[in-house]
Amino acid sequence: PKKPSLLPKVLDKTDVKNMLDATQNIKHKVMLKLCYGMGLRVSEVVALKIAHIDSKRMQVLVSQAKGKKDRYVNLPQSVLDELREYFKSS
C-alpha cells in the first residue's frame, strides 16, 4: 500500500528569527536566508553561482532545479546585501 504523504512542518517567524540570530557563520546565515527568504532548496543553494545573480533585475537564476528546469526567483534587497557582505569577507 502507498504510504500517505505528510505535509512539511512550517517554521513561524519567531523560530526563523531565533535560528538566524543563533547562526554566527555568515556563510550559513546567507544560506538560511536564501532557503527561507527565496524558497530555494538546499541543493539549489549549493549549486548557485555568482553569475546566476542579477542585481539589476533583483532576480536569481536557479539552474537545473527540481525536474531539471531552470527558473527565476525574486531576490530581496536584504538577501542581496547579505550576499555582498559574504562575498566581501571571503
Backbone atoms as SQL, in Angstrom:
CREATE TABLE atoms (id INTEGER PRIMARY KEY, chain TEXT, resi INTEGER, resn TEXT, atom TEXT, x REAL, y REAL, z REAL);
INSERT INTO atoms VALUES
  (1, 'A', 1, 'PRO', 'N', 0.823, -1.203, 0.000),
  (2, 'A', 1, 'PRO', 'CA', 0.000, 0.000, 0.000),
  (3, 'A', 1, 'PRO', 'C', 0.863, 1.262, 0.000),
  (4, 'A', 2, 'LYS', 'N', 0.334, 2.281, -0.645),
  (5, 'A', 2, 'LYS', 'CA', 1.062, 3.543, -0.748),
  (6, 'A', 2, 'LYS', 'C', 1.054, 4.275, 0.595),
  (7, 'A', 3, 'LYS', 'N', 2.217, 4.765, 0.971),
  (8, 'A', 3, 'LYS', 'CA', 2.376, 5.485, 2.223),
  (9, 'A', 3, 'LYS', 'C', 1.802, 6.898, 2.062),
  (10, 'A', 4, 'PRO', 'N', 0.962, 7.359, 2.977),
  (11, 'A', 4, 'PRO', 'CA', 0.396, 8.707, 2.827),
  (12, 'A', 4, 'PRO', 'C', 1.483, 9.769, 2.981),
  (13, 'A', 5, 'SER', 'N', 1.422, 10.796, 2.134),
  (14, 'A', 5, 'SER', 'CA', 2.422, 11.857, 2.212),
  (15, 'A', 5, 'SER', 'C', 2.028, 12.846, 3.301),
  (16, 'A', 6, 'LEU', 'N', 3.002, 13.252, 4.071),
  (17, 'A', 6, 'LEU', 'CA', 2.779, 14.189, 5.164),
  (18, 'A', 6, 'LEU', 'C', 3.197, 15.585, 4.732),
  (19, 'A', 7, 'LEU', 'N', 2.466, 16.573, 5.181),
  (20, 'A', 7, 'LEU', 'CA', 2.835, 17.949, 4.895),
  (21, 'A', 7, 'LEU', 'C', 4.035, 18.333, 5.746),
  (22, 'A', 8, 'PRO', 'N', 4.940, 19.151, 5.199),
  (23, 'A', 8, 'PRO', 'CA', 6.101, 19.569, 5.984),
  (24, 'A', 8, 'PRO', 'C', 5.685, 20.506, 7.117),
  (25, 'A', 9, 'LYS', 'N', 6.462, 20.494, 8.185),
  (26, 'A', 9, 'LYS', 'CA', 6.211, 21.418, 9.290),
  (27, 'A', 9, 'LYS', 'C', 6.770, 22.782, 8.900),
  (28, 'A', 10, 'VAL', 'N', 5.974, 23.805, 9.095),
  (29, 'A', 10, 'VAL', 'CA', 6.362, 25.159, 8.720),
  (30, 'A', 10, 'VAL', 'C', 6.831, 25.899, 9.967),
  (31, 'A', 11, 'LEU', 'N', 7.985, 26.558, 9.856),
  (32, 'A', 11, 'LEU', 'CA', 8.502, 27.351, 10.968),
  (33, 'A', 11, 'LEU', 'C', 7.789, 28.699, 11.003),
  (34, 'A', 12, 'ASP', 'N', 7.516, 29.198, 12.205),
  (35, 'A', 12, 'ASP', 'CA', 6.936, 30.538, 12.275),
  (36, 'A', 12, 'ASP', 'C', 8.063, 31.571, 12.301),
  (37, 'A', 13, 'LYS', 'N', 7.696, 32.841, 12.191),
  (38, 'A', 13, 'LYS', 'CA', 8.696, 33.912, 12.081),
  (39, 'A', 13, 'LYS', 'C', 9.627, 33.964, 13.286),
  (40, 'A', 14, 'THR', 'N', 9.104, 33.691, 14.458),
  (41, 'A', 14, 'THR', 'CA', 9.928, 33.716, 15.668),
  (42, 'A', 14, 'THR', 'C', 11.001, 32.631, 15.616),
  (43, 'A', 15, 'ASP', 'N', 10.627, 31.444, 15.194),
  (44, 'A', 15, 'ASP', 'CA', 11.598, 30.347, 15.079),
  (45, 'A', 15, 'ASP', 'C', 12.688, 30.682, 14.070),
  (46, 'A', 16, 'VAL', 'N', 12.289, 31.255, 12.939),
  (47, 'A', 16, 'VAL', 'CA', 13.260, 31.618, 11.903),
  (48, 'A', 16, 'VAL', 'C', 14.198, 32.701, 12.421),
  (49, 'A', 17, 'LYS', 'N', 13.649, 33.716, 13.087),
  (50, 'A', 17, 'LYS', 'CA', 14.476, 34.794, 13.633),
  (51, 'A', 17, 'LYS', 'C', 15.463, 34.242, 14.656),
  (52, 'A', 18, 'ASN', 'N', 14.993, 33.362, 15.539),
  (53, 'A', 18, 'ASN', 'CA', 15.878, 32.755, 16.539),
  (54, 'A', 18, 'ASN', 'C', 16.988, 31.944, 15.881),
  (55, 'A', 19, 'MET', 'N', 16.649, 31.220, 14.832),
  (56, 'A', 19, 'MET', 'CA', 17.644, 30.414, 14.125),
  (57, 'A', 19, 'MET', 'C', 18.693, 31.314, 13.460),
  (58, 'A', 20, 'LEU', 'N', 18.244, 32.399, 12.819),
  (59, 'A', 20, 'LEU', 'CA', 19.179, 33.318, 12.172),
  (60, 'A', 20, 'LEU', 'C', 20.048, 34.035, 13.197),
  (61, 'A', 21, 'ASP', 'N', 19.451, 34.439, 14.326),
  (62, 'A', 21, 'ASP', 'CA', 20.216, 35.114, 15.380),
  (63, 'A', 21, 'ASP', 'C', 21.260, 34.194, 16.000),
  (64, 'A', 22, 'ALA', 'N', 20.961, 32.905, 16.068),
  (65, 'A', 22, 'ALA', 'CA', 21.887, 31.939, 16.664),
  (66, 'A', 22, 'ALA', 'C', 23.013, 31.548, 15.713),
  (67, 'A', 23, 'THR', 'N', 22.872, 31.873, 14.441),
  (68, 'A', 23, 'THR', 'CA', 23.875, 31.494, 13.446),
  (69, 'A', 23, 'THR', 'C', 24.946, 32.574, 13.368),
  (70, 'A', 24, 'GLN', 'N', 26.171, 32.226, 13.733),
  (71, 'A', 24, 'GLN', 'CA', 27.281, 33.181, 13.740),
  (72, 'A', 24, 'GLN', 'C', 28.029, 33.220, 12.407),
  (73, 'A', 25, 'ASN', 'N', 28.101, 32.097, 11.729),
  (74, 'A', 25, 'ASN', 'CA', 28.835, 31.997, 10.470),
  (75, 'A', 25, 'ASN', 'C', 28.040, 32.688, 9.362),
  (76, 'A', 26, 'ILE', 'N', 28.649, 33.700, 8.720),
  (77, 'A', 26, 'ILE', 'CA', 27.931, 34.482, 7.710),
  (78, 'A', 26, 'ILE', 'C', 27.521, 33.626, 6.513),
  (79, 'A', 27, 'LYS', 'N', 28.355, 32.659, 6.146),
  (80, 'A', 27, 'LYS', 'CA', 28.015, 31.776, 5.025),
  (81, 'A', 27, 'LYS', 'C', 26.742, 30.994, 5.328),
  (82, 'A', 28, 'HIS', 'N', 26.662, 30.443, 6.532),
  (83, 'A', 28, 'HIS', 'CA', 25.485, 29.664, 6.913),
  (84, 'A', 28, 'HIS', 'C', 24.250, 30.551, 7.030),
  (85, 'A', 29, 'LYS', 'N', 24.443, 31.773, 7.526),
  (86, 'A', 29, 'LYS', 'CA', 23.319, 32.702, 7.652),
  (87, 'A', 29, 'LYS', 'C', 22.764, 33.060, 6.277),
  (88, 'A', 30, 'VAL', 'N', 23.651, 33.317, 5.315),
  (89, 'A', 30, 'VAL', 'CA', 23.212, 33.638, 3.954),
  (90, 'A', 30, 'VAL', 'C', 22.495, 32.439, 3.338),
  (91, 'A', 31, 'MET', 'N', 23.011, 31.247, 3.569),
  (92, 'A', 31, 'MET', 'CA', 22.360, 30.047, 3.030),
  (93, 'A', 31, 'MET', 'C', 20.949, 29.882, 3.600),
  (94, 'A', 32, 'LEU', 'N', 20.802, 30.120, 4.895),
  (95, 'A', 32, 'LEU', 'CA', 19.475, 30.040, 5.512),
  (96, 'A', 32, 'LEU', 'C', 18.529, 31.082, 4.925),
  (97, 'A', 33, 'LYS', 'N', 19.047, 32.292, 4.703),
  (98, 'A', 33, 'LYS', 'CA', 18.204, 33.353, 4.137),
  (99, 'A', 33, 'LYS', 'C', 17.811, 33.040, 2.698),
  (100, 'A', 34, 'LEU', 'N', 18.703, 32.412, 1.948),
  (101, 'A', 34, 'LEU', 'CA', 18.359, 32.009, 0.586),
  (102, 'A', 34, 'LEU', 'C', 17.260, 30.954, 0.599),
  (103, 'A', 35, 'CYS', 'N', 17.356, 30.019, 1.515),
  (104, 'A', 35, 'CYS', 'CA', 16.319, 28.977, 1.611),
  (105, 'A', 35, 'CYS', 'C', 14.992, 29.563, 2.071),
  (106, 'A', 36, 'TYR', 'N', 15.024, 30.309, 3.156),
  (107, 'A', 36, 'TYR', 'CA', 13.777, 30.813, 3.732),
  (108, 'A', 36, 'TYR', 'C', 13.222, 32.007, 2.954),
  (109, 'A', 37, 'GLY', 'N', 14.076, 32.978, 2.642),
  (110, 'A', 37, 'GLY', 'CA', 13.611, 34.213, 2.018),
  (111, 'A', 37, 'GLY', 'C', 13.254, 34.086, 0.553),
  (112, 'A', 38, 'MET', 'N', 13.815, 33.078, -0.117),
  (113, 'A', 38, 'MET', 'CA', 13.574, 32.937, -1.551),
  (114, 'A', 38, 'MET', 'C', 12.950, 31.600, -1.911),
  (115, 'A', 39, 'GLY', 'N', 12.778, 30.737, -0.930),
  (116, 'A', 39, 'GLY', 'CA', 12.140, 29.454, -1.190),
  (117, 'A', 39, 'GLY', 'C', 13.011, 28.472, -1.944),
  (118, 'A', 40, 'LEU', 'N', 14.337, 28.611, -1.815),
  (119, 'A', 40, 'LEU', 'CA', 15.235, 27.700, -2.519),
  (120, 'A', 40, 'LEU', 'C', 15.435, 26.417, -1.724),
  (121, 'A', 41, 'ARG', 'N', 15.666, 25.355, -2.435),
  (122, 'A', 41, 'ARG', 'CA', 16.030, 24.084, -1.817),
  (123, 'A', 41, 'ARG', 'C', 17.525, 24.120, -1.495),
  (124, 'A', 42, 'VAL', 'N', 17.953, 23.289, -0.570),
  (125, 'A', 42, 'VAL', 'CA', 19.362, 23.253, -0.186),
  (126, 'A', 42, 'VAL', 'C', 20.233, 22.943, -1.400),
  (127, 'A', 43, 'SER', 'N', 19.821, 21.994, -2.232),
  (128, 'A', 43, 'SER', 'CA', 20.608, 21.637, -3.418),
  (129, 'A', 43, 'SER', 'C', 20.708, 22.817, -4.386),
  (130, 'A', 44, 'GLU', 'N', 19.677, 23.653, -4.447),
  (131, 'A', 44, 'GLU', 'CA', 19.704, 24.828, -5.326),
  (132, 'A', 44, 'GLU', 'C', 20.652, 25.889, -4.783),
  (133, 'A', 45, 'VAL', 'N', 20.699, 26.043, -3.469),
  (134, 'A', 45, 'VAL', 'CA', 21.623, 26.998, -2.852),
  (135, 'A', 45, 'VAL', 'C', 23.058, 26.555, -3.088),
  (136, 'A', 46, 'VAL', 'N', 23.323, 25.267, -2.925),
  (137, 'A', 46, 'VAL', 'CA', 24.674, 24.732, -3.107),
  (138, 'A', 46, 'VAL', 'C', 25.141, 24.917, -4.551),
  (139, 'A', 47, 'ALA', 'N', 24.235, 24.794, -5.514),
  (140, 'A', 47, 'ALA', 'CA', 24.587, 24.900, -6.936),
  (141, 'A', 47, 'ALA', 'C', 24.625, 26.343, -7.437),
  (142, 'A', 48, 'LEU', 'N', 24.271, 27.303, -6.599),
  (143, 'A', 48, 'LEU', 'CA', 24.200, 28.703, -7.010),
  (144, 'A', 48, 'LEU', 'C', 25.583, 29.265, -7.346),
  (145, 'A', 49, 'LYS', 'N', 25.671, 29.990, -8.449),
  (146, 'A', 49, 'LYS', 'CA', 26.914, 30.637, -8.884),
  (147, 'A', 49, 'LYS', 'C', 26.716, 32.154, -8.867),
  (148, 'A', 50, 'ILE', 'N', 27.814, 32.890, -8.747),
  (149, 'A', 50, 'ILE', 'CA', 27.734, 34.355, -8.748),
  (150, 'A', 50, 'ILE', 'C', 27.092, 34.848, -10.033),
  (151, 'A', 51, 'ALA', 'N', 27.383, 34.200, -11.144),
  (152, 'A', 51, 'ALA', 'CA', 26.831, 34.615, -12.443),
  (153, 'A', 51, 'ALA', 'C', 25.312, 34.474, -12.501),
  (154, 'A', 52, 'HIS', 'N', 24.730, 33.693, -11.610),
  (155, 'A', 52, 'HIS', 'CA', 23.279, 33.495, -11.596),
  (156, 'A', 52, 'HIS', 'C', 22.536, 34.652, -10.932),
  (157, 'A', 53, 'ILE', 'N', 23.270, 35.536, -10.254),
  (158, 'A', 53, 'ILE', 'CA', 22.647, 36.636, -9.521),
  (159, 'A', 53, 'ILE', 'C', 22.582, 37.866, -10.415),
  (160, 'A', 54, 'ASP', 'N', 21.380, 38.368, -10.646),
  (161, 'A', 54, 'ASP', 'CA', 21.158, 39.573, -11.446),
  (162, 'A', 54, 'ASP', 'C', 20.654, 40.665, -10.507),
  (163, 'A', 55, 'SER', 'N', 21.592, 41.492, -10.014),
  (164, 'A', 55, 'SER', 'CA', 21.221, 42.508, -9.031),
  (165, 'A', 55, 'SER', 'C', 20.463, 43.675, -9.657),
  (166, 'A', 56, 'LYS', 'N', 20.580, 43.868, -10.965),
  (167, 'A', 56, 'LYS', 'CA', 19.814, 44.938, -11.624),
  (168, 'A', 56, 'LYS', 'C', 18.333, 44.583, -11.679),
  (169, 'A', 57, 'ARG', 'N', 18.040, 43.351, -12.000),
  (170, 'A', 57, 'ARG', 'CA', 16.645, 42.894, -12.074),
  (171, 'A', 57, 'ARG', 'C', 16.153, 42.329, -10.749),
  (172, 'A', 58, 'MET', 'N', 17.078, 42.190, -9.790),
  (173, 'A', 58, 'MET', 'CA', 16.756, 41.626, -8.478),
  (174, 'A', 58, 'MET', 'C', 16.171, 40.220, -8.628),
  (175, 'A', 59, 'GLN', 'N', 16.886, 39.400, -9.419),
  (176, 'A', 59, 'GLN', 'CA', 16.474, 38.025, -9.655),
  (177, 'A', 59, 'GLN', 'C', 17.677, 37.095, -9.565),
  (178, 'A', 60, 'VAL', 'N', 17.386, 35.844, -9.299),
  (179, 'A', 60, 'VAL', 'CA', 18.407, 34.799, -9.282),
  (180, 'A', 60, 'VAL', 'C', 17.943, 33.682, -10.204),
  (181, 'A', 61, 'LEU', 'N', 18.850, 33.238, -11.065),
  (182, 'A', 61, 'LEU', 'CA', 18.562, 32.098, -11.929),
  (183, 'A', 61, 'LEU', 'C', 18.862, 30.823, -11.152),
  (184, 'A', 62, 'VAL', 'N', 17.851, 29.997, -11.003),
  (185, 'A', 62, 'VAL', 'CA', 18.033, 28.686, -10.381),
  (186, 'A', 62, 'VAL', 'C', 18.136, 27.703, -11.533),
  (187, 'A', 63, 'SER', 'N', 19.355, 27.229, -11.764),
  (188, 'A', 63, 'SER', 'CA', 19.634, 26.382, -12.914),
  (189, 'A', 63, 'SER', 'C', 19.439, 24.911, -12.574),
  (190, 'A', 64, 'GLN', 'N', 18.757, 24.196, -13.468),
  (191, 'A', 64, 'GLN', 'CA', 18.537, 22.754, -13.308),
  (192, 'A', 64, 'GLN', 'C', 17.925, 22.434, -11.945),
  (193, 'A', 65, 'ALA', 'N', 16.850, 23.127, -11.626),
  (194, 'A', 65, 'ALA', 'CA', 16.148, 22.900, -10.363),
  (195, 'A', 65, 'ALA', 'C', 15.420, 21.563, -10.418),
  (196, 'A', 66, 'LYS', 'N', 14.549, 21.337, -9.475),
  (197, 'A', 66, 'LYS', 'CA', 13.795, 20.085, -9.437),
  (198, 'A', 66, 'LYS', 'C', 13.047, 19.912, -10.749),
  (199, 'A', 67, 'GLY', 'N', 13.120, 18.735, -11.315),
  (200, 'A', 67, 'GLY', 'CA', 12.500, 18.498, -12.615),
  (201, 'A', 67, 'GLY', 'C', 13.398, 18.919, -13.762),
  (202, 'A', 68, 'LYS', 'N', 14.659, 19.235, -13.474),
  (203, 'A', 68, 'LYS', 'CA', 15.657, 19.633, -14.483),
  (204, 'A', 68, 'LYS', 'C', 15.219, 20.863, -15.282),
  (205, 'A', 69, 'LYS', 'N', 14.510, 21.779, -14.623),
  (206, 'A', 69, 'LYS', 'CA', 14.058, 23.001, -15.283),
  (207, 'A', 69, 'LYS', 'C', 14.732, 24.201, -14.642),
  (208, 'A', 70, 'ASP', 'N', 15.011, 25.213, -15.454),
  (209, 'A', 70, 'ASP', 'CA', 15.540, 26.468, -14.947),
  (210, 'A', 70, 'ASP', 'C', 14.371, 27.358, -14.544),
  (211, 'A', 71, 'ARG', 'N', 14.627, 28.225, -13.551),
  (212, 'A', 71, 'ARG', 'CA', 13.595, 29.181, -13.146),
  (213, 'A', 71, 'ARG', 'C', 14.258, 30.401, -12.533),
  (214, 'A', 72, 'TYR', 'N', 13.533, 31.496, -12.521),
  (215, 'A', 72, 'TYR', 'CA', 13.991, 32.715, -11.871),
  (216, 'A', 72, 'TYR', 'C', 13.196, 32.917, -10.592),
  (217, 'A', 73, 'VAL', 'N', 13.878, 33.394, -9.553),
  (218, 'A', 73, 'VAL', 'CA', 13.200, 33.757, -8.312),
  (219, 'A', 73, 'VAL', 'C', 13.595, 35.183, -7.951),
  (220, 'A', 74, 'ASN', 'N', 12.694, 35.882, -7.290),
  (221, 'A', 74, 'ASN', 'CA', 12.969, 37.258, -6.891),
  (222, 'A', 74, 'ASN', 'C', 13.996, 37.288, -5.771),
  (223, 'A', 75, 'LEU', 'N', 14.845, 38.306, -5.830),
  (224, 'A', 75, 'LEU', 'CA', 15.925, 38.469, -4.862),
  (225, 'A', 75, 'LEU', 'C', 15.603, 39.654, -3.951),
  (226, 'A', 76, 'PRO', 'N', 15.270, 39.411, -2.691),
  (227, 'A', 76, 'PRO', 'CA', 15.007, 40.524, -1.778),
  (228, 'A', 76, 'PRO', 'C', 16.272, 41.348, -1.541),
  (229, 'A', 77, 'GLN', 'N', 16.118, 42.655, -1.363),
  (230, 'A', 77, 'GLN', 'CA', 17.258, 43.543, -1.144),
  (231, 'A', 77, 'GLN', 'C', 18.066, 43.103, 0.077),
  (232, 'A', 78, 'SER', 'N', 17.388, 42.665, 1.123),
  (233, 'A', 78, 'SER', 'CA', 18.096, 42.246, 2.339),
  (234, 'A', 78, 'SER', 'C', 19.012, 41.049, 2.072),
  (235, 'A', 79, 'VAL', 'N', 18.567, 40.132, 1.232),
  (236, 'A', 79, 'VAL', 'CA', 19.388, 38.963, 0.898),
  (237, 'A', 79, 'VAL', 'C', 20.555, 39.384, 0.008),
  (238, 'A', 80, 'LEU', 'N', 20.309, 40.310, -0.920),
  (239, 'A', 80, 'LEU', 'CA', 21.393, 40.820, -1.768),
  (240, 'A', 80, 'LEU', 'C', 22.465, 41.486, -0.915),
  (241, 'A', 81, 'ASP', 'N', 22.053, 42.279, 0.076),
  (242, 'A', 81, 'ASP', 'CA', 23.014, 42.931, 0.969),
  (243, 'A', 81, 'ASP', 'C', 23.844, 41.898, 1.725),
  (244, 'A', 82, 'GLU', 'N', 23.202, 40.850, 2.201),
  (245, 'A', 82, 'GLU', 'CA', 23.919, 39.780, 2.911),
  (246, 'A', 82, 'GLU', 'C', 24.889, 39.055, 1.977),
  (247, 'A', 83, 'LEU', 'N', 24.467, 38.804, 0.738),
  (248, 'A', 83, 'LEU', 'CA', 25.348, 38.155, -0.238),
  (249, 'A', 83, 'LEU', 'C', 26.584, 39.007, -0.502),
  (250, 'A', 84, 'ARG', 'N', 26.381, 40.305, -0.668),
  (251, 'A', 84, 'ARG', 'CA', 27.517, 41.209, -0.905),
  (252, 'A', 84, 'ARG', 'C', 28.472, 41.206, 0.278),
  (253, 'A', 85, 'GLU', 'N', 27.926, 41.232, 1.483),
  (254, 'A', 85, 'GLU', 'CA', 28.759, 41.198, 2.684),
  (255, 'A', 85, 'GLU', 'C', 29.558, 39.894, 2.746),
  (256, 'A', 86, 'TYR', 'N', 28.908, 38.786, 2.398),
  (257, 'A', 86, 'TYR', 'CA', 29.591, 37.493, 2.408),
  (258, 'A', 86, 'TYR', 'C', 30.726, 37.464, 1.389),
  (259, 'A', 87, 'PHE', 'N', 30.464, 37.951, 0.167),
  (260, 'A', 87, 'PHE', 'CA', 31.497, 37.911, -0.867),
  (261, 'A', 87, 'PHE', 'C', 32.660, 38.838, -0.539),
  (262, 'A', 88, 'LYS', 'N', 32.402, 39.942, 0.161),
  (263, 'A', 88, 'LYS', 'CA', 33.488, 40.832, 0.587),
  (264, 'A', 88, 'LYS', 'C', 34.369, 40.158, 1.631),
  (265, 'A', 89, 'SER', 'N', 33.753, 39.373, 2.508),
  (266, 'A', 89, 'SER', 'CA', 34.507, 38.761, 3.602),
  (267, 'A', 89, 'SER', 'C', 35.254, 37.494, 3.186),
  (268, 'A', 90, 'SER', 'N', 34.868, 36.907, 2.049),
  (269, 'A', 90, 'SER', 'CA', 35.519, 35.642, 1.669),
  (270, 'A', 90, 'SER', 'C', 36.620, 35.824, 0.661);
